[in-house]
Amino acid sequence: SKKAFPMASIVKLSLHDNDGGTAFSWAFQTSGVFRITSTLPEDKNDYVDVNTGIEINFSGLVDTENAEKYFEISPLASGTFEKYRSTLVFVPTNPLNTDTVYTVTLKKGFKSADGAILSEGKTFKFKTQHSDNYIYCYTSNGNSETFLPDEQPLIEIYNSSEMNNNDFGVTLYRYENADDYYNTLNDYTQNSEWNETYVFPTKGLTSVYESTDKLTIPPDIGQGWRPSYLFLPNNLEVGWYLADIKTNYGGKDFHMQRHIQINPVSVYANLLPNQAAFFINDTATGKAAADASISLNIDDKKSEAKTDEKGTAFMNISAEEDGYGVLKVNYSDYTYIDVLQHSSSEPRSSCEDYFMYLYTDREAYLSTDTVKIWGLIRPRSSKS
């Protein structure tokens, strides 16, 4: 009876002569499941050039024949489809809109060049670059920051110079306990969509400080782009806070939020694709924090570790655990909580400026074969 070869497998064949010796042998690799392997722009990319094309890379060869039926982009943009072996490219007719979040979906059912059907679709988002006259005002990267009890807590603000003399209304709320703070950050990292306008709820929190302040702008010492600052009270108790900041310019409201933690525990964390390394110090005593309990929750997958007598700990992390996660450290009477970002691979860089394709003459080789490679590099825009 006929039996299909296993998918994504190397099949070896050989012919033998009458004496049992091998007269001829060869091998080939069967195709795997037809699936999407990557996209460009990547999901949640910021500041994407408005002249970008949209690439979807597959595990097999593609055709453009049925692309329009399965491809969606919102807001709507007209364009044409091109193919480059295993890459489907949507080329917009006109530049995309500035400062806009685009959502791209390739639905299941899309067919490969040899008729394989995509069983699982994919949706990804990216945001285009700002316009030349863009007025901006936002806090620095991330949404949480930790200060020691004897440090001056402050908030970094990156703003257009037109807003240097603005009044900023600041309200500081306090979380009742570590669990409330942890759950707020964990819900955000696990369940919220990528959204720059996401607002953390303040209902149920205790307001401990309100003020209207001007930005503190450091002197220009020739170091280029630099932040301004909003200072918070320097007598905050150990605990967890949410700073809610509002201002207005030219009739446009700007709303920013920043989580603040006051804690004597100092944490160094280095997240690699397969392992995380930690060094934890008790700044109150100046000594390493031995026997501290560490947990890291990424995509509802929790990893745990304990520090040794030197305050160090290592934690194995699955390479599939990409995204933002919440770190919790319990030491003595203190609980340290922060948001960390973990990626299983290095970020792409030059791919955002150039079309780059690398080809080989076939997919599988014997150890004695010669591998032939050729490729193409082409700028995505005149500015590349």
FENZIZI-V953529 format. One record per residue. N is the residue number from 0. RES is the residue in one small letter. SS is DSSP state (H for helix, E for strand, - for the rest). OMEGA is omega in whole degrees, 0 to 359 (999 if undefined). BURIAL is b if it has 9 or more other C-alpha atoms within 8 Angstrom, else e. Layout:
N,RES,SS,OMEGA,BURIAL + N,RES,SS,OMEGA,BURIAL
//
This chain:
0,s,-,180,e + 1,k,-,179,e + 2,k,-,182,e + 3,a,-,174,e + 4,f,-,176,e + 5,p,-,179,e + 6,m,-,177,e + 7,a,-,181,b + 8,s,-,175,b + 9,i,E,180,b + 10,v,E,180,b + 11,k,E,179,e + 12,l,E,178,e + 13,s,E,175,b + 14,l,E,182,e + 15,h,E,176,b + 16,d,-,184,e + 17,n,-,180,e + 18,d,-,179,e + 19,g,-,178,e + 20,g,-,180,e + 21,t,E,179,b + 22,a,E,182,e + 23,f,E,178,e + 24,s,E,177,b + 25,w,E,182,e + 26,a,E,173,b + 27,f,E,180,b + 28,q,E,177,b + 29,t,-,181,b + 30,s,-,178,e + 31,g,-,178,e + 32,v,-,179,e + 33,f,-,185,b + 34,r,-,175,b + 35,i,E,182,b + 36,t,E,180,e + 37,s,E,178,e + 38,t,E,173,b + 39,l,E,3,b + 40,p,-,176,b + 41,e,-,179,b + 42,d,-,176,b + 43,k,-,173,b + 44,n,E,177,b + 45,d,E,172,e + 46,y,E,180,b + 47,v,E,180,b + 48,d,-,181,e + 49,v,-,178,b + 50,n,-,183,b + 51,t,-,163,b + 52,g,-,179,b + 53,i,E,184,b + 54,e,E,173,b + 55,i,E,182,b + 56,n,E,185,b + 57,f,E,178,b + 58,s,-,179,b + 59,g,-,181,b + 60,l,-,183,b + 61,v,E,175,b + 62,d,-,181,b + 63,t,-,189,b + 64,e,-,183,e + 65,n,-,185,b + 66,a,H,185,b + 67,e,H,181,b + 68,k,H,187,e + 69,y,H,183,b + 70,f,E,177,b + 71,e,E,174,b + 72,i,E,180,b + 73,s,E,358,e + 74,p,-,185,e + 75,l,-,175,e + 76,a,-,178,b + 77,s,-,180,e + 78,g,E,180,b + 79,t,E,181,e + 80,f,E,174,b + 81,e,E,178,b + 82,k,E,175,b + 83,y,E,183,e + 84,r,-,184,e + 85,s,-,182,b + 86,t,E,173,b + 87,l,E,183,b + 88,v,E,172,b + 89,f,E,182,b + 90,v,E,180,b + 91,p,E,179,b + 92,t,-,180,e + 93,n,-,176,e + 94,p,-,177,e + 95,l,-,178,b + 96,n,-,177,e + 97,t,-,173,b + 98,d,-,185,b + 99,t,-,174,e + 100,v,E,177,e + 101,y,E,176,b + 102,t,E,182,b + 103,v,E,179,b + 104,t,E,167,b + 105,l,E,187,b + 106,k,-,176,b + 107,k,-,184,b + 108,g,-,177,b + 109,f,-,186,b + 110,k,E,174,b + 111,s,E,181,b + 112,a,-,180,b + 113,d,-,172,e + 114,g,-,177,e + 115,a,-,185,e + 116,i,E,177,b + 117,l,-,185,b + 118,s,-,181,e + 119,e,-,179,e + 120,g,-,181,b + 121,k,E,174,b + 122,t,E,177,e + 123,f,E,184,b + 124,k,E,173,b + 125,f,E,180,b + 126,k,E,182,b + 127,t,E,182,b + 128,q,-,179,b + 129,h,-,174,e + 130,s,-,184,e + 131,d,-,182,e + 132,n,-,184,e + 133,y,-,174,e + 134,i,-,187,e + 135,y,-,175,e + 136,c,E,182,b + 137,y,E,176,e + 138,t,E,181,b + 139,s,-,187,e + 140,n,-,181,e + 141,g,-,180,e + 142,n,-,178,b + 143,s,E,180,b + 144,e,E,183,b + 145,t,E,175,b + 146,f,E,174,b + 147,l,-,183,b + 148,p,-,181,b + 149,d,-,178,e + 150,e,-,175,e + 151,q,-,178,b + 152,p,-,180,b + 153,l,E,180,e + 154,i,E,177,b + 155,e,E,178,b + 156,i,E,172,b + 157,y,E,187,b + 158,n,E,172,b + 159,s,-,182,b + 160,s,H,178,e + 161,e,H,184,e + 162,m,H,184,e + 163,n,-,182,b + 164,n,-,180,e + 165,n,-,168,b + 166,d,-,180,b + 167,f,E,175,b + 168,g,E,183,b + 169,v,E,172,b + 170,t,E,181,b + 171,l,E,179,b + 172,y,E,179,b + 173,r,E,173,b + 174,y,-,184,b + 175,e,-,183,e + 176,n,-,183,e + 177,a,H,181,b + 178,d,H,179,e + 179,d,H,179,b + 180,y,H,180,b + 181,y,H,182,b + 182,n,H,178,e + 183,t,H,180,e + 184,l,H,182,b + 185,n,H,178,b + 186,d,H,180,b + 187,y,H,184,e + 188,t,H,185,b + 189,q,H,192,b + 190,n,H,186,e + 191,s,-,172,e + 192,e,-,174,e + 193,w,-,188,e + 194,n,-,181,e + 195,e,-,182,e + 196,t,-,180,e + 197,y,-,181,e + 198,v,-,175,e + 199,f,-,181,e + 200,p,-,178,e + 201,t,-,180,e + 202,k,-,179,e + 203,g,-,178,e + 204,l,-,181,b + 205,t,E,177,e + 206,s,E,182,b + 207,v,E,182,e + 208,y,E,174,e + 209,e,E,181,b + 210,s,E,170,e + 211,t,E,189,e + 212,d,E,168,b + 213,k,-,175,b + 214,l,-,168,b + 215,t,E,186,e + 216,i,E,181,e + 217,p,-,179,e + 218,p,-,179,e + 219,d,-,180,e + 220,i,-,174,e + 221,g,-,180,e + 222,q,-,176,e + 223,g,-,185,e + 224,w,-,182,e + 225,r,-,181,e + 226,p,-,166,b + 227,s,E,187,b + 228,y,E,166,b + 229,l,E,183,b + 230,f,E,176,e + 231,l,-,178,e + 232,p,-,183,e + 233,n,-,179,e + 234,n,-,180,e + 235,l,-,178,e + 236,e,-,174,e + 237,v,-,182,b + 238,g,E,188,b + 239,w,E,190,b + 240,y,E,172,b + 241,l,E,176,b + 242,a,E,180,b + 243,d,E,191,b + 244,i,E,181,b + 245,k,E,173,b + 246,t,E,182,b + 247,n,E,174,b + 248,y,E,177,b + 249,g,-,181,e + 250,g,-,180,e + 251,k,E,179,e + 252,d,E,175,e + 253,f,E,182,b + 254,h,E,182,e + 255,m,E,177,b + 256,q,E,181,b + 257,r,E,174,b + 258,h,E,182,b + 259,i,E,177,b + 260,q,E,174,b + 261,i,E,189,b + 262,n,-,178,b + 263,p,-,179,b + 264,v,E,179,b + 265,s,E,186,b + 266,v,E,168,e + 267,y,E,180,e + 268,a,E,177,e + 269,n,E,183,e + 270,l,E,177,b + 271,l,-,183,b + 272,p,-,185,b + 273,n,-,184,b + 274,q,E,175,b + 275,a,E,179,b + 276,a,E,183,b + 277,f,E,167,b + 278,f,E,186,b + 279,i,E,185,b + 280,n,E,175,b + 281,d,E,185,b + 282,t,-,179,b + 283,a,-,180,e + 284,t,-,183,e + 285,g,-,182,e + 286,k,E,177,e + 287,a,E,180,b + 288,a,-,181,b + 289,a,-,176,b + 290,d,-,174,b + 291,a,-,179,b + 292,s,E,183,b + 293,i,E,172,b + 294,s,E,179,b + 295,l,E,183,b + 296,n,E,178,b + 297,i,E,181,b + 298,d,-,179,b + 299,d,-,174,e + 300,k,E,186,e + 301,k,E,174,e + 302,s,E,185,b + 303,e,E,178,b + 304,a,E,175,b + 305,k,E,179,b + 306,t,-,175,b + 307,d,-,183,b + 308,e,-,178,b + 309,k,-,180,e + 310,g,-,181,b + 311,t,E,178,b + 312,a,E,178,b + 313,f,E,185,b + 314,m,E,176,b + 315,n,E,181,e + 316,i,-,177,b + 317,s,-,181,e + 318,a,-,181,b + 319,e,-,184,e + 320,e,-,178,b + 321,d,-,171,b + 322,g,E,180,b + 323,y,E,179,b + 324,g,E,182,b + 325,v,E,178,b + 326,l,E,175,b + 327,k,E,177,b + 328,v,E,175,b + 329,n,E,180,b + 330,y,E,182,b + 331,s,-,180,e + 332,d,-,187,e + 333,y,E,173,b + 334,t,E,180,b + 335,y,E,183,b + 336,i,E,179,b + 337,d,E,176,b + 338,v,E,179,b + 339,l,E,177,e + 340,q,E,179,b + 341,h,E,177,b + 342,s,-,181,b + 343,s,-,182,b + 344,s,-,178,e + 345,e,-,180,e + 346,p,-,176,e + 347,r,-,183,e + 348,s,-,185,e + 349,s,H,178,e + 350,c,H,180,e + 351,e,H,181,b + 352,d,-,186,b + 353,y,E,164,b + 354,f,E,181,b + 355,m,E,181,b + 356,y,E,179,e + 357,l,E,184,e + 358,y,E,171,e + 359,t,E,185,b + 360,d,-,173,e + 361,r,-,189,e + 362,e,-,183,e + 363,a,-,185,e + 364,y,-,167,b + 365,l,-,183,e + 366,s,-,181,e + 367,t,-,183,e + 368,d,-,171,e + 369,t,-,181,e + 370,v,-,179,e + 371,k,-,186,e + 372,i,E,169,e + 373,w,E,186,e + 374,g,E,183,e + 375,l,E,173,e + 376,i,E,183,e + 377,r,E,179,e + 378,p,E,177,b + 379,r,-,180,b + 380,s,-,181,e + 381,s,-,180,e + 382,k,-,182,e + 383,s,-,999,e
//
